Amino acid sequence: MSVLMGRSPAVALRYLMAIQLLSMGAMEMSGPFWPLHLRELAPMSAATLAWVSMAVYAGPLLMTMLTAPWWGRLGDQTGHKPMVVRALLALAVSQLMAAWTDSVTVVLLARLIQGALGGFIATAQAYGAGLATPAQRSSLMARLQVATAMGSALGPWLGGILFDLWGFWIVNLTTALVCVLCALLAAVALPFVKPAAPTDRQRASSKPVAPTAAERPALQAFQGLLLGILLVQAGKIMPQAFFAVYADQVLHANASFTGLCYGATALGLCIAAPLWARAFAALAPEQVLQRVKWITLACAATLALQSMSHVPAWFVAARLLWGVFLGALLPVFYTLLSRQADGHRQGWVLGAGNSAAKAGALLGTAAGALAMGWLPISEVFWPNAAVYLIVAAALHGLQRRSDTREAAS
């Protein structure tokens, strides 16, 4: 139990936000530079580099998908504070492994360990939910997302500076040290939250309740929203595999400028997401879908600008603008999913949305690596733009199906 159990939940949540910002910012310091590091470790063709880069980015996602439910169940039984500390220490160990090796195989192993033992974001959400009341949880999740976005905006820029000055090993070493400090802060400053005792109904059955026949028509609308989440996340993650190489070979940028460009998108998202949420709050779902369809087309346009803007200042502006539009997508899709579900289906529906997002991240990583391996590096943003055109077409189809259903009723 924490020695600071006397702290109020509000104070503990502030510590959690700080830990989220610092640790996720530290992890993002290495984000755009893995392909450059892999290319330095071993000579390889462009196609081989594309596949190895895909494995480096996709490995942690896949392992997290496989292990996160198990860690969540363990946290439900033992408390989520130990899971927070465990995740932070796992991140530190994996970054230390990557810092002190010159083997591509060990780097891949370190990334797999990171995904299998880390999963900090989901763990932090579960811990924070234990401190917050049900009415506060929506605000809590938004604040955690903003903390992550702020870390994503600052981390790559700082990582680029360190990369230019001392190389990639110091980036990973710094990340490990920050994660260790965050683990110590979590151990001391976060109160232990006793796991909730299961109800009699929960003891009686551990299986989720299947949707009833009356709910099936409404659940059909989830398919389009889940597809939208999958594709939006794929489009967001897709540049990760080729971004550093593009900046190096097309923009002729140094690592610090690459980090600045990479983080500009997260900065735009962080600034715009709360504004989009307020703008859509009073709108009907049909009105939201109509506006989101146009926003996805705007995302495609900003990616086309990134492909055509070889002037660094214009490229940064396009990245920032893309982030502004991204701030209206995933949060809105999650809100629409939540609106269409009954109260007792919230966990199932939002869990399906998070699964779709992880699948989209894997798809985006693979698509980015394939684009880098098969296309000239100067053209890799065009397939990325096409993803958002597909999202817009899917939303248009979802709208037409909704209109048809309303006309029939």
C-alpha positions in Angstrom: 0.0 0.0 0.0 1.2 3.5 -0.8 2.8 5.5 2.0 0.7 8.4 0.7 -2.7 6.8 1.0 -3.9 10.1 2.5 -3.8 11.8 -0.8 -7.1 12.5 -2.5 -8.1 10.8 -5.7 -7.8 14.1 -7.5 -4.2 14.5 -6.4 -3.4 10.9 -7.4 -4.9 11.4 -10.8 -2.6 14.4 -11.3 0.3 12.2 -10.6 -1.0 9.6 -13.0 -1.4 12.3 -15.7 2.2 13.4 -15.1 3.5 9.8 -15.3 1.5 9.2 -18.5 2.9 12.4 -20.1 6.6 11.6 -19.1 6.6 7.9 -19.9 4.7 8.1 -23.2 6.8 11.1 -24.3 9.9 9.2 -23.5 8.7 6.2 -25.5 7.9 8.4 -28.5 11.5 9.7 -28.5 12.6 6.6 -30.5 9.4 6.3 -32.5 10.4 7.7 -35.9 14.0 6.6 -35.9 13.9 2.8 -35.8 14.3 2.4 -39.6 17.4 4.6 -39.5 18.8 2.7 -36.6 18.1 -0.7 -38.2 19.8 0.5 -41.4 22.9 1.4 -39.4 23.0 -2.0 -37.6 23.1 -4.1 -40.7 23.3 -3.5 -44.4 20.0 -4.5 -46.0 18.0 -3.8 -49.2 15.1 -1.4 -49.2 12.7 -4.4 -49.3 14.4 -6.1 -46.3 14.5 -2.9 -44.4 10.8 -2.4 -45.0 9.9 -5.8 -43.6 12.2 -5.5 -40.6 10.8 -2.1 -39.9 7.3 -3.5 -40.1 8.3 -6.2 -37.5 9.8 -3.6 -35.2 6.6 -1.6 -35.2 4.1 -4.4 -35.4 5.6 -6.7 -32.9 4.7 -4.7 -29.8 1.2 -4.2 -31.1 0.6 -7.9 -31.7 2.0 -8.9 -28.3 -0.1 -6.3 -26.5 -3.2 -7.6 -28.2 -2.4 -11.1 -27.0 -1.3 -10.3 -23.4 -3.4 -7.2 -22.4 -6.5 -9.1 -21.4 -4.4 -11.4 -19.2 -2.7 -8.4 -17.5 -6.1 -6.8 -17.1 -7.5 -9.8 -15.3 -4.5 -10.0 -13.1 -4.9 -6.3 -12.2 -8.6 -6.9 -11.4 -7.5 -9.5 -8.9 -4.4 -7.9 -7.3 -5.0 -4.2 -7.9 -3.9 -2.1 -10.9 -1.1 -0.1 -9.1 1.3 -3.0 -9.2 0.5 -3.4 -12.9 1.3 0.3 -13.5 4.7 -0.2 -11.9 5.3 -3.5 -13.7 4.5 -1.9 -17.1 6.9 1.0 -16.6 9.7 -1.3 -15.5 9.1 -3.5 -18.6 9.3 -0.5 -20.9 12.6 0.4 -19.2 14.1 -3.1 -19.6 13.1 -3.3 -23.3 14.7 0.1 -24.1 17.9 -0.9 -22.2 18.1 -4.0 -24.3 17.8 -2.0 -27.5 20.3 0.6 -26.3 23.1 -1.9 -25.6 22.9 -4.2 -28.6 24.2 -4.1 -32.2 22.0 -7.1 -33.2 18.8 -6.6 -35.3 17.5 -9.9 -33.7 18.0 -8.6 -30.2 16.2 -5.4 -31.1 13.3 -7.4 -32.4 13.3 -9.5 -29.3 13.3 -6.3 -27.1 10.3 -4.9 -29.0 8.4 -8.2 -28.5 9.2 -8.1 -24.8 8.0 -4.5 -24.7 4.6 -5.4 -26.1 4.2 -8.6 -24.0 5.1 -7.0 -20.6 4.3 -3.4 -21.2 0.8 -2.2 -22.1 1.0 0.9 -20.0 -1.8 2.9 -21.5 -4.5 0.3 -20.9 -3.1 -0.3 -17.4 -3.2 3.4 -16.6 -6.8 3.7 -17.8 -7.8 0.8 -15.6 -6.0 2.3 -12.5 -7.5 5.7 -13.1 -11.0 4.2 -13.5 -10.6 2.8 -10.0 -10.0 6.3 -8.6 -12.6 8.1 -10.6 -16.4 8.0 -10.2 -18.4 6.7 -13.2 -19.4 10.2 -14.1 -15.7 11.3 -14.1 -14.4 8.5 -16.3 -15.2 10.1 -19.6 -13.1 13.2 -18.6 -10.4 10.9 -17.2 -10.0 9.1 -20.5 -9.9 12.4 -22.4 -7.2 13.7 -20.1 -5.1 10.6 -20.5 -5.4 10.9 -24.2 -4.3 14.5 -24.1 -1.3 13.5 -21.9 -0.4 10.8 -24.5 -0.8 13.3 -27.4 1.4 15.8 -25.6 4.1 13.2 -25.1 3.8 12.2 -28.8 4.3 15.8 -29.8 7.3 16.5 -27.6 9.0 13.1 -27.6 10.1 12.8 -31.2 11.5 16.3 -31.3 13.6 15.7 -28.1 14.6 12.3 -29.5 15.7 13.8 -32.7 18.0 16.3 -30.9 19.5 13.4 -28.8 19.9 11.3 -32.0 21.8 14.1 -33.8 24.1 14.8 -30.8 24.9 11.3 -29.4 23.2 8.6 -31.5 20.3 6.2 -31.0 21.7 4.5 -28.0 21.4 7.6 -25.9 17.8 8.0 -27.0 16.9 4.5 -25.7 19.0 5.0 -22.5 17.2 8.2 -21.7 13.8 6.6 -22.3 14.8 3.8 -19.9 15.9 6.2 -17.2 12.6 8.2 -17.5 10.5 5.0 -17.3 12.4 3.9 -14.2 11.9 7.3 -12.5 8.2 7.1 -13.4 8.0 3.6 -11.9 9.5 5.0 -8.7 7.1 7.9 -8.7 4.1 5.5 -9.2 5.3 3.3 -6.4 5.5 6.2 -3.9 2.9 8.7 -5.0 0.0 6.6 -6.3 -2.3 5.1 -3.6 -3.2 1.4 -3.8 -6.8 0.9 -4.9 -8.3 -2.3 -3.5 -9.8 -4.5 -6.2 -13.6 -4.5 -6.2 -15.2 -7.7 -5.0 -17.2 -9.5 -7.7 -20.9 -9.5 -7.5 -22.9 -12.7 -7.2 -24.0 -12.4 -10.8 -20.4 -12.0 -11.9 -19.4 -15.1 -9.9 -22.2 -17.0 -11.5 -21.1 -16.4 -15.0 -17.9 -15.1 -16.5 -19.1 -15.2 -20.1 -20.4 -12.1 -21.8 -24.1 -11.9 -22.6 -24.9 -12.3 -26.3 -26.8 -9.5 -28.0 -30.6 -10.1 -28.1 -32.6 -10.2 -31.3 -34.1 -6.8 -30.6 -30.6 -5.3 -30.4 -29.3 -6.8 -33.7 -30.6 -4.1 -36.0 -28.8 -1.4 -34.0 -25.7 -3.5 -33.7 -25.4 -3.7 -37.5 -24.5 0.0 -37.5 -21.4 -0.9 -35.4 -19.9 -2.7 -38.3 -19.4 0.5 -40.3 -18.1 2.4 -37.3 -15.6 -0.4 -36.4 -14.4 -0.4 -40.0 -14.0 3.4 -39.8 -11.9 3.0 -36.6 -9.8 0.3 -38.2 -9.1 2.3 -41.3 -8.6 5.7 -39.5 -6.1 4.0 -37.2 -4.4 2.3 -40.1 -4.1 5.7 -41.9 -2.7 7.3 -38.8 0.0 4.7 -38.1 0.9 4.0 -41.8 3.6 6.8 -42.1 5.4 5.5 -39.0 7.2 2.8 -41.1 8.6 5.1 -43.7 8.6 8.6 -42.2 12.2 8.9 -41.1 13.5 7.5 -44.4 11.2 9.9 -46.3 12.4 12.9 -44.3 16.0 11.8 -44.8 15.9 11.1 -48.5 13.2 13.5 -49.8 13.4 16.4 -47.4 17.1 16.0 -46.6 16.2 16.7 -43.0 18.3 16.1 -39.9 17.0 13.9 -37.1 15.8 16.9 -34.9 13.8 18.3 -37.8 12.4 14.8 -38.5 11.3 14.6 -34.8 9.7 18.1 -35.1 7.7 17.1 -38.2 6.7 13.7 -36.6 5.5 15.4 -33.4 3.6 18.2 -35.2 0.7 15.8 -36.0 0.3 14.8 -32.4 0.4 18.5 -31.4 -2.4 19.3 -33.8 -4.4 16.5 -32.5 -3.8 17.5 -28.9 -5.0 21.1 -29.5 -8.0 20.2 -31.7 -9.5 17.1 -30.1 -11.3 19.0 -27.2 -12.5 21.6 -29.7 -14.0 19.0 -32.0 -15.6 17.2 -29.1 -17.4 20.4 -28.0 -18.4 21.2 -31.6 -20.0 17.8 -32.0 -21.5 17.4 -28.6 -25.0 18.8 -29.5 -25.3 17.2 -32.9 -27.3 14.1 -33.9 -25.3 11.1 -35.0 -26.4 11.6 -38.6 -25.0 15.2 -38.5 -21.8 14.0 -37.0 -21.3 11.3 -39.6 -21.9 13.9 -42.4 -19.2 16.2 -40.9 -16.8 13.4 -40.2 -17.0 12.3 -43.8 -15.8 15.7 -45.0 -13.1 15.7 -42.4 -11.7 12.4 -43.7 -11.6 13.9 -47.2 -9.6 16.8 -45.6 -7.2 14.3 -44.1 -6.7 12.8 -47.6 -6.0 16.3 -48.9 -3.4 17.1 -46.1 -1.6 13.8 -46.9 -1.5 14.8 -50.6 0.0 18.1 -49.5 2.7 16.2 -47.5 3.5 14.3 -50.6 3.8 17.4 -52.7 5.4 19.8 -50.1 9.1 19.3 -50.4 9.7 22.7 -48.7 10.3 21.9 -45.0 8.1 24.7 -43.7 5.1 23.7 -45.8 5.6 20.1 -44.9 5.5 20.9 -41.1 2.3 22.9 -41.7 0.7 20.0 -43.6 1.6 17.7 -40.7 0.1 20.0 -38.1 -3.1 20.4 -40.2 -3.4 16.7 -40.6 -3.3 16.4 -36.8 -6.0 19.0 -36.4 -8.3 16.9 -38.6 -7.3 13.6 -36.9 -8.5 15.0 -33.6 -12.1 14.8 -34.9 -12.0 11.1 -36.0 -11.2 8.4 -33.4 -12.9 10.3 -30.4 -16.0 10.8 -32.5 -16.1 7.2 -33.7 -15.9 6.0 -30.0 -18.6 8.5 -29.0 -20.9 7.2 -31.8 -20.3 3.6 -30.7 -21.2 4.6 -27.1 -24.3 6.4 -28.1 -25.7 3.4 -30.0 -25.2 1.0 -27.2 -27.4 0.4 -24.1 -25.8 1.0 -20.8 -25.1 -2.6 -20.1 -23.3 -3.0 -23.5 -20.8 -0.1 -23.1 -17.8 -2.3 -22.1 -18.5 -4.7 -24.9 -18.9 -2.0 -27.6 -15.9 0.1 -26.6 -13.8 -3.0 -26.2 -14.7 -3.9 -29.8 -13.7 -0.4 -30.8 -10.3 -0.7 -29.1 -9.7 -4.1 -30.7 -10.5 -2.5 -34.1 -8.0 0.2 -33.4 -5.2 -2.3 -32.6 -6.0 -4.2 -35.7 -5.9 -1.0 -37.7 -2.5 -0.2 -36.2 -1.1 -3.5 -37.4 -2.7 -3.0 -40.8 -1.2 0.5 -41.1 2.2 -0.7 -40.1 2.1 -3.5 -42.7 0.8 -1.1 -45.4 3.4 1.5 -44.6 6.2 -1.1 -44.9 4.8 -2.4 -48.1 4.6 1.1 -49.5 8.2 1.8 -48.6 9.3 -1.4 -50.2 7.3 -1.3 -53.4 7.1 2.5 -54.3 9.6 5.2 -54.7 10.1 6.9 -51.4 8.8 10.2 -52.7 5.4 8.6 -53.5 4.6 6.8 -50.2 2.1 9.3 -48.9 -0.3 8.7 -51.8 -1.5 5.3 -50.6 -1.8 6.9 -47.2 -4.2 9.5 -48.6 -6.2 6.7 -50.4 -6.9 5.1 -47.0 -9.0 8.2 -46.0 -10.8 8.2 -49.3 -11.9 4.6 -48.4 -13.0 5.8 -45.0 -15.1 8.6 -46.6 -16.7 6.0 -48.9 -17.5 3.7 -46.0 -19.1 6.6 -44.1 -21.1 7.5 -47.1 -22.3 3.9 -47.3 -23.1 3.9 -43.6 -25.2 7.1 -44.0 -27.1 5.7 -47.0 -27.9 2.5 -45.0 -29.1 4.6 -42.1 -31.3 6.7 -44.4 -32.7 3.5 -46.0 -33.5 2.0 -42.6 -35.3 5.2 -41.5 -37.3 5.4 -44.7 -38.4 1.8 -44.3 -39.6 2.4 -40.7 
